Every structure is written in C-alpha cells, then in structure tokens.
Amino acid sequence: RLNENALSVKIETKNIWEVTSFTIGEAKVFFENLIESLVENKLAIASAALNEINNRLSFLNNVGLHYITLNRRAGTLSGGEAQRIRLASQVGQQLVGALYVLDEPTIGLHQRDNDKLVSTLRELCDKGNTIIVVEHDEDTILISDWIVDIGPKAGVHGGEIVFSGPLSVILSGAKNLSKNSIGGNTKNSLIKSSGGKKDPSAVLSAAQDDTFNCKVYGNAEDSLTGKYLRGEEKIPVPQDRRKVDGHTPKIKIKGATENNLKNINVEIPLRRFICLTGVSGSGKSTLMHKILYRGIANRLNHVNKRIGDHREILNTEYIDKIIKIDQKPIGRTPRSNPATYTGTWGSIREIFASTVEARVRGYKVGRFSFNRPGGRCENCEGKGKLTIEMHFLPNVEIDCDVCKGRRFNQETLEVHYKNKSIADVLNMTIEKAEEFFVDIPQIFDKLKMLNSVGLDYLKLGQSATTLSGGEAQRIKLSKELAKRNTTKTLYLLDEPTTGLHYDDVKKLVGVLQSLVSKGNTVMVIEHNLDVIKCADWIIDLGPEGGDKGGEVVACGTPEEVSLKSIMSYTGKYLKRFLE
C-alpha cells in the first residue's frame, strides 16, 4: 500500500511495511533491541517516541495480544481484542483523574493473560483513575475496591441493587448494611495470595482503615455473587468422570498444519465432555472450526467450504451429525423470538385456533400469526413497534399507537384460552408460560428445557434482536435438549460461558453434561476454569500464541493436565480449582 519512496526508508534494515508486519510480541523485542543499539546522540533524538512505542507495546503484550500483527485490519478483531487495544491507547496517554468504563475486558483471555490484565487495571487505578468494570471474572472482582451487585436474579426478577459496598464486606457476608458507612482504601484492598488461593481475611483487615465516604447498601449475606465468592455456593468437581481408554471410540485428526498448527495429531474421544484449551492465539479456533467442523460438515452436510490444511480425519463414521452452537442471533428481525425459534409458537397458535370462540368465528391457525395479514395489526404489520427515522441520529422505536405493542388486531385479541389472549401469552415469561401450558406436553417440554438453561426470565415473544449472545446460545442449546433420540451428535461450542454469572455457568455445565449423558459428544473452547475442571478430557494447545503455539502441550483428565504445569499454563492454573 506504500510507494517505493516510503519503503526505501529503513530502521535496522526494516522498512515501515516490514515493521508493521511484526506481531506485537516481535515488535516489542525489535524496539527494545533498537533502544539498546542506538548511540547516545540518536537515542536523545528518538527517546520520547521510542519510549511511547515501548510502553504501548508492553501493555498490549501484557494483556494477551502478543500474537496480533500491527497491520491487522480492525474489522477482523474480536470485541475483546478491540476493547483491549482501545485501553492501550488510553494507557499510553498517562491520564490521571479519568473514568474508564469497561464491559467484560477479560472475555477470551486465558488465565495467564487475565492475571496480566488485572494487574494493569490495578496499576491504572493506583495512578489516580477510576475504573468501572462489568465483569463475572473472579480474579477481577477480587482486586476491586467496591462491588455493586445487581439482581437478585435476571429479567423481571432482577433490576435491584442487592449489595453495594467494599469487597471486604461482601466476602464477610455481613447483614443489613443500608445505614452504615464503612472504611477502605483503594491501595489497601488488594487481595493477597496464599498458596495459590485467595485469602479474604487479608482484605478484611485492610479494608477497615480509612473511608470511601460512600454508604454501604444491601445485605451481603443474600448476594448470590457473594455466596460464590465466599465458597458457600460452588460449581462442584464431578465425582466420577467418564473414562477414556483404548476402547473409547475417537475421531483422529492427523497432520494439522493450518495457520500456526505444527503438524499435530489430535484424538477426540467420543461420548465425552471435552475442553479445548490454551492461551489466546494458540490455534484452538483453527483446529475446531477450520479443520474439525468443516472436515466433518462437508461430508455429512454435503457442503463445500475450504477445510484447513491437514492430512486426514479418521473415524468420522462414529457420528451422524455435527452441530456448531454459537452466540449468533437466533434471528435478525424483531419477528424472531424464543417461541418461534424453539417451535412452541406453532403449537400455541393451534391451541388458540381450536378454541370454541375461534371456531365459531371461523378463525384458522393463520389468523394467529403476526407475519401475515388477517389477524395481525396492519398499522405495524405485526411488529408491535413503529420506527421513527431521526435525521443524523439513530432511529427510535415506539409502541404501535393502534395495537399498543400487542401485534394483533382487536378481533383476534378477543379469542381467549384460559382467560388469556394470544398477546398475553407472548408477554408471559418462560417461567409463567411453563405453568400455563403444564397440561400441553408438546409446549411444556420445550419450555421446561428453556427453564433448565436459566432462561426462565425471558418473555416468550421477546425480540431476537434484544437477546445477548449468551442468551441466544442457550436458546439453541435448549432446542437441542428438547429433541428426542439425539445420539451420535458432535456439538461444538466456542466460549459458551462468555457473559455468564457463576450460577448460569453452573446451569450450563449441567446442560452440557446432560447432552453427553444422552450419548452425544460435546467439545468446547473454554478459558473458564470452573468449566474446564468439569471436563472428562482436556486438549491443551500452546505453549504460547502465534508462531510459538500450535502444539499439543497436554492432554488427559483435568487431574492429569494439572500435573503437567511445566509446559501447560492451563495445568498450572487448574491445580487450585481441583483442590
């Protein structure tokens, strides 16, 4: 993209294109060596710029982005990567007295890189800045000074401040603090480490010295987050893991060389719960998506996507279906919702069409559709919303002034089942709908599965565009759970715990285990150690990211991998979760 004149200027035999082609890790080494090699007069001229470059590269390296090239297109970055890069630009400005708001900065980070990010945030705070973080990561929570816990549950059961106060108080489980004020000092409330475990008492003694001049509110004892932090609630390690031995059928990938994979051979035991782990950039996504998924999907689904470079995949006859359950939306328009996606909507419409009132009026099933003329509100075409175009501003949505957001016309809404109109049913939470349809198995069974994955708070008619990625993924999981005779299926999930609270992770692990118990295979890419410790088998890639990764550094049960901590970072951090 640069002409010959620009490329003719070189530093240490490298032109600007060659330098920007370095990974962040390589660039850091290059500029460190450059600083050491410059003579004094040249260093005096370039020192300010070089120090600025070095500081930012060091930060990017410390937050786990060492494998990204400097010239990588912004559009190819994940949300977590982009957020950390933006944070690096702020850190480089050396601001004091700034307020930073971060939404789950630890997404996609291995525990090793997570530790680096957490210490960087702490340093940024200690320089005189304020950091507000939306986060479920335990290590991030445990270096904070003040906790605001919102709940008690999700959706209509949430929206309240359960607890607001110093970390020390939520760790102690103190009661009724709404009228108290309590002390603490941002520099004194860091968690100290004790033999690899967090020591809450280290905070309790330190957080009572000075004052935040803020009121503590709520009951720490009732906080679900607090219960997990205190160990009163936990995700248990399985008592009996499914064994993997010479008799266990396995899919075998031979000679994988795509991207940074180093001609590796990988065996994936079937009818087991498998975690694919490793630091960022170690080759996990390449192995799962480009080689395993495409290699099998091309054969089973008769598609023709380019498969990542490998020699062969053996024993695919052991499975008859491969399904990738991702966090993409269940629909791209407001017309899609949990009821339509799971298939309950058709049964609900049939029930309304079978009522006496509907039959007297001659209404068929189509009358109760918001996607076609007849029973829907024509003013909003069944959307329940009207879009107002705002010039130079984002569009604004308001409730339809004719149907008041109910989607159907008045005649359709006059038909009732158990004293509820079809709009009332769409407005029910899944929890209420499960009770309402308890005597209709084809509806109840699907709603029960939605409830089992922790989505009881969602409304049946909630627009797909308002659902988070985690919610969309769990809706897809519930649909799979509701299917009968699903065996010999390989399910692939990429970081399914993204955005999930401890309690939701606990439910998700239960759901994944139940899929395996039916005779299926579940394979997840995951960094969450609470999930990894529950796996039957771990395949750990590394040892680093980028060119220094792409090898199998450990495989086995969680206990076996934890003993291989010399080569495996996952094993090193997994130890304390198995104690």
N, C-alpha and C positions, 0 to 999 in steps of 0.2 A: 504493500500500500504506500510505500515511500519511494521517492525517486533516487537515482544514483548519487546525487549530491548529498542528500541526507544520510544515505547509507555509507558514505565514504568517511564520515566522522566516526572515530572509534576510541573506545576506552579499553585499555588492556587487550587489544586485538578484537574486541567485540563491538559491533555496531548496535544501534538502538533496537533494531529488529531482533537481533540475537539475544540481547539482554532481556527484552520483554517476552521472549520465548522461554525464559527460565521459569521453573516453578518457584514459588515463594521461598521454599527452603533453599533452593540452589542460588537464588538471588541474594539471600541473606549472607550466604557463605562468600559469594562473589564480592559484595560490597565490604564485608568485614576484611577480606584479603586486600581489597583496594586501599582501604584506610591504612593498613599496616605497611603497604608498599610505597605509598606516596612520600616524596621528600617533603621537608618541613615547609618550604615556601608554597608548594602546590597544595599541601594539606590546609594551610591557613586560608587559602582562597576557597577551597571546596568544603571545608569542615562543616559549615552550617547546613548546607544541602545534604551532605553525606550523613550527618547525624540525624537529620529529619527522616531520610530514607531508611536508615538503620532502625530507628525507633518504630516506624510503622511496620516494617517487615518483621521485626521481633514480635510485635503484638499479633500480627496475622499468623505468624508461626506458632505463637503460644496458644492461640485459640483453635488450633487444629486445621488450619488452612494451608499447611506447608505443601500440599500436593497440587494446588491450583496454579496454573501458569498465569503470569502477569497480563498476558494478552487475551485471556479467555473472555468470550463475549458475555456481557451481563445477563442476557436473556437465558443463558444456559445454567445459571447459578440457581441453587435451591433457595427457598426462603430463608433458611437458617444461615446459609453461606453469605447471602446478600446482607443480612442483618449484621453479621459479624464484621463484614467489610465496611459497612457504614459506621459501625462503632469504632473501627480502627482509624477512620478519618477524623473522628471526634477526639480520640485519644491523642492523636498527633498534634492537635491544636492546643493541648495543655491548658484547657479551660478550668477555671475554678468558680464555684458557685453556680454551676449549671445543673439542670434537672434532666436526667435521662430516663426515658420510659422504654422498657424492653419487653417484648412479648415472646416468652419461651426461648431465650437465646441458646439453651442447651440442646435444642432439637437436632438430632442427627449426630451428636457428639459421643464418642467413646469416653468411658470414664477417665481415661488418662488425659484426654484433651479437655474434658469437663473440669478437671481439677485446675488446669491452667487458666481456663476462662473465669472460673470462680475467683481465683486469686487476683486476676486482673481487675475484675469488678470491685473487689475489696480495696485494691490499691487506688482505683479511680475514686471511690467513696472517701478514702482517707485523705485524699488531696483537697477535700472540701466540697465535693459534689454530692448531689442526692440522686439515688438510683431507685426507681420503682420497677420491679420485675414481676410480671405474671409468670408463675412457674410452679411446676409439680416436682421438680428435681430435688431430692432430699438434701444433697450437699449444698445447693444454692440456698435453700431455706435455712440451713443450719449455720450459714455465715451472715445471715441478715441480722439487723438490729430490731426491726419492728415487723410484726406479722398482722396482716388484715385477712382474716379467713371468712369467706362468704359462703353461705349455704342456707339451711343445713343440708339440703340436697340440691338437685338440679331442676331447671324449668320452673313450673308453678310452685314447686316445693322449695325453691331457693329464693335468692334475691335479698337476703338479710345478712347483716354483719353478725356472725356467730361469735367472733372474738376479734379484738383489735388491741394489740399491746406488744410488749417486748418478747423476744424469743424465749427468754428465761421463764416467763410466766406460763406460756403455752406448754413448755416442757415440764413444768411442775404440776400442771393440771389444776391450777387454783380456781376457786369458785367465786361467782358473784362479784365481779370487779368493776361494775359500772360506775361507781362513785369514787374509785380510788385513783390516785396517780402514783406512778412507780418510777424508780430511777433506772438509769442505764447510760452507758457511754459508748459511742459508736466504735471507739478503739478497744474497749474492754469487752465487748460482747461477741468476740470471735470464739467459735468452738475450738477447743483444744482436742488433740488426738490422743487416744490412749490405746496403744497396742492395735492400731488399725480401726478401732471403734470410736464412735463419737461419745464424749463424756459430758452429759447435760449438766452435771454438778459444776463443771468448770465455768459454765456460763452463769449459773445461779449465783455463785459467789461474786462474780464480776459485775453483774447487771444491776446491782443494788447500790452502787456508789453515788452516782450523780443523778441528774434528772433530764428526761426528754422534754419536760414541760408539756406533755400530752396526756390526755386521760385514757386510761385503760377501760375498755368496754367489753362486756360479754362474759361468758362462762367458758374458761379454757377447758374445763373437765368435759364439756359436751362437744367440743370441736372434734369432728371426725379426723381432720388433718392432725390435730394434736394427739389423738389416740394412736395413730400410726407412727408419729414421731416418738412417742413415749414407749412404743412396743406393746401397747395394750391390744392393738389390732395388728395383724401382720399377714403377709402372704406366705403360707407355710411351704416348707420344702416337702415334696412328695415323699411319703413313707416308702413306697415301692415304685421304683422306676421300671418301665418296660425294658427288658433285657435286649441287648444287641449282641449277637454272637455269629458264629459261622453259618448257622441255619437261617438267619434272618435274611429275607429277600432284600436286595439292594439295587438301586439304579447306579450305574457306574459311568462317570464321565472321565474319559481318558484324553490326555494331551491337550488340556485347555490352555490356549495361548492368546486369547483376545485381550486387547488393551495391555494391562500390566501383568496378566497372569503368566506365571513362569512354567509353562508346560506341565501343569499339575494334574494329578489324578485324584478324583473325589468320589467317595462312596456315600450314597444317601440311603440309610436304612428305611424301609417302608413300614407303614402302620405304626409310626413313631412320631413323637413331637420333637422336631429338630430346630435348633437355633444356629443360624449362620452369623458369626460374629467377627469382629476385627475393627481396627481403628479406621477412621474416615479415609477413603481412597485406597483401601487395601484390596479391592476387587470383588466385594460382595455382590453389588448390583450387577456387575458384568457377568458373574457366574450364574446368578439366579435368573436374571431377566433375558440376557442376550444368548446364553448357551442352554441352560436347563429348560426354561419356559418355551423359548422359540423352537428348540430342538424337538421337544415333545409335541407342542401345539401344532407345529407344521405337519406332523404325521397324523395326529388324532383329529385335528380340525380342518385338515386339508387346506391350510393357508400357506402362503409363500413369503414369509418375512426372512430377511437375511439373518442367518444364525451366526453367533460369534465363533471365531476360529477354535476348532478342537479336532481331535482325531476321530472319536466315536462316542456314542452314548449307548450303553448296553442295558438290557433287561427292561425296556420300556413296555413290554407286553404285560408286566405286572400291574399296570394301571390302565384304566379305560377312560379317564377324564383328568384334565389339568385345569385348574381354575385359579386365576390371579385375583385376589380380593384387595383392591387398592382403596385409596381415600378420595377417588374422583367422585364428583356429584352423582347421585342416583338419577338425576335428570337435569336438563339445562334450562327448563322453563318453570314458572310458578305452578303449572298444571300438574307436575310430578310431585308426589308426596309419599309418605310411608305406606299408606293404604294402597295406592296404585302399584307401587314397586313390589310389594310383598304378595299381591294378588288377592288381598282381602276385599278390595273395592268392588270387584265383580260380584262377589257373594253378597255383600251388603246391598247392592243395587237390586239383586234378585229378591232379597227378603222384602224390600220396600215394594217391589213390583207385585209381590204375592199377597200383599195386604188386601183386605176387603175393600177399603177405600180406593186403592189404586185400580183394582179390577172393575169396580163399579164405574170409574171414570174412563176405563179403557186404556190406562197407562201401561206401557210395556217397560222393559228394562232400560231401553234407550232414553226414556223420559228422565231418568235419574242420573244422567251423565252431564257433567259441566263442560264437556268437549264438543257437544253437538247441539244444534238448535232444537227447541221443543220444550225442555224443562228448565234450561238454564236461563239466567238473566242476560238478555241481549244487550243491555246497556254496557256491561263489562265483558260480555262474551264468556261468562262463566269463570272469570278470573277473581272476582270479588274485589278487585283493585282497579283504579284508573291511574294512568301515568300522566303527569303534568310535565311538559317539557319546559325546562328552565334554560333560557339562553345564557351561555357562558357559565352555567352551573350544572351540577348533576341533576338528573331527572328526579322528581318527587312522586312517590306513590301515596294515594289516599284511598280510603274505603269507597266503594261504589255508592253513590248517593241514592240509587234506586233499591238495590238489594241489601244495602248496609253491610257489605262484605260477606253475604251468605251464599253467593254464587248462583242461587236458583230463583226462579220467579215465584210469585205468591201462590199460584195454584199448586205447584209441585211441593211447596213447603207445608201445604195443608194436609198432606199424607203423613200419617204418623205410625211408628212402630214402637210399642211400649211407651207411648206418650212423647216420643222424640221424633223431630223431623230429620231429614237426611242431612241438613246443615248442622243440626245439633250433634249428630253422630260425628261428622267431620271435625267438629270443635272439641270433641272429647279427648282427654289424654289417653294414652295407650293403657294405662292402669285402669281408668274408669271403663274404657271400652272392653277390656278383658272381662270385667264383672258383668257388663251389659250383655255381652254375647256368650256368656258361660254355657248356655244350652245349645249353641251352634258350633259343633266341632270344627268345621272347615274354616271358621273365622277364629274361634278361641285358640286353637293350636298355634296359629301363626302369631297371634297377639301375645301368647304366652312366651314364645321364643323372643319376641322383641323385648318383653319384660325381662327375660333372663339375661339379656346382654346389657341391661342397665338403661334402657330407653323408655322406661315407664312414664317419664315426664313429657315426652314429645306428644304433640297432637296428631291424630290420625291424618288430618288434612293439612299439616304443616308443609309449607312450600319447600321443595328440594333446594331452592336457592338460599334458604336461610339456615341450612344444616351445615355443621362443621365437617371437616374431613373425617374425623374420628366417628362422628355420628353416622355419616354415610357408610363408612366401612362396617360398622356394627349392624346396620340395617341389612347390608349384603350378607353378613355372617348369619343373621337370624333367618334369612331366606334359605340359606344352605342347610341350617339346622332343621328347618321345618320339612325339608324333603325327606321322603321315605326311601329306604334301600340305597342310601348313598354310601357305597363302599368302593374301594379301589380308586378313590379320587385323591389327587395330589393338590393340596391347597397351598398357595404361595402368598405370603403377606410381607410387606416391606414396612418395618417400624410401626406396627399396629398400635403401640401404646402412645404415640405422639398425641400430646394434649390431654392425656387421661390422668385423673386423680388416682391415688393408691387404690381406693375402693373400686374404681372402674377397672383398673388393671387386674385386680383380684377376680372380678367377674369375667373379664376377657380370658384370663388363663383357664378358668373353669369351662368356658365355651370351647376353647381350642382343644382342651383335653377331652371334652365330650365328643368332638368330631373324630379324634383319634380312636376313642373307645368304640366307635362305630365301624372301625376297620379302615379308616382313611389315614392319609399321611399329611401332616401339617409342617410346613417349613417356613420359618420367619427370619427376616433380617432384623436384628434387635440389638440395642445397647443397654436396655433396661435390665439390670442385674436381677431384679425380682422375677422377671420372666425367664431369664437365662438359667437361673437356678432350678426352675421347674421343668426344664427340658429333659427328654430321655437321652439326647445325643447333641453334642456341640461340634460344629466345624468352624475352627478359628483361623482366619486368614491374616497375613501380616508379613513380617513383623511390623512394618511401617506402612505408610501410604505412598501412592505414586510408584515410582521406579523401584523403591525399596520394599514394596509389598508384593502381593500376588502369589505368595506361597502359603501352603497349609502348615501352620506352626503348631497346631494341636488339634486332636480330635479324640472324642470319648465322652463319657458321662461328665456332668459338672464336677463331681469329686475328682475324677481323673485329670481333667483340664486344670483344676485348681492346683494340682501338684506340679504343673509344667510352667510355673511362673517365670522361669528364667527367659524363655522365648516368648511366652504368651502374656501380653498385657491383660487380656481378659481373665486368664487364670489368676493373675496377681490380685486383681480387684474382686474376683469371685470368692476368694477364700473367706472373707468376713461374713458373706451372706450365707455361707453354709455352716457357720459355727452355731 
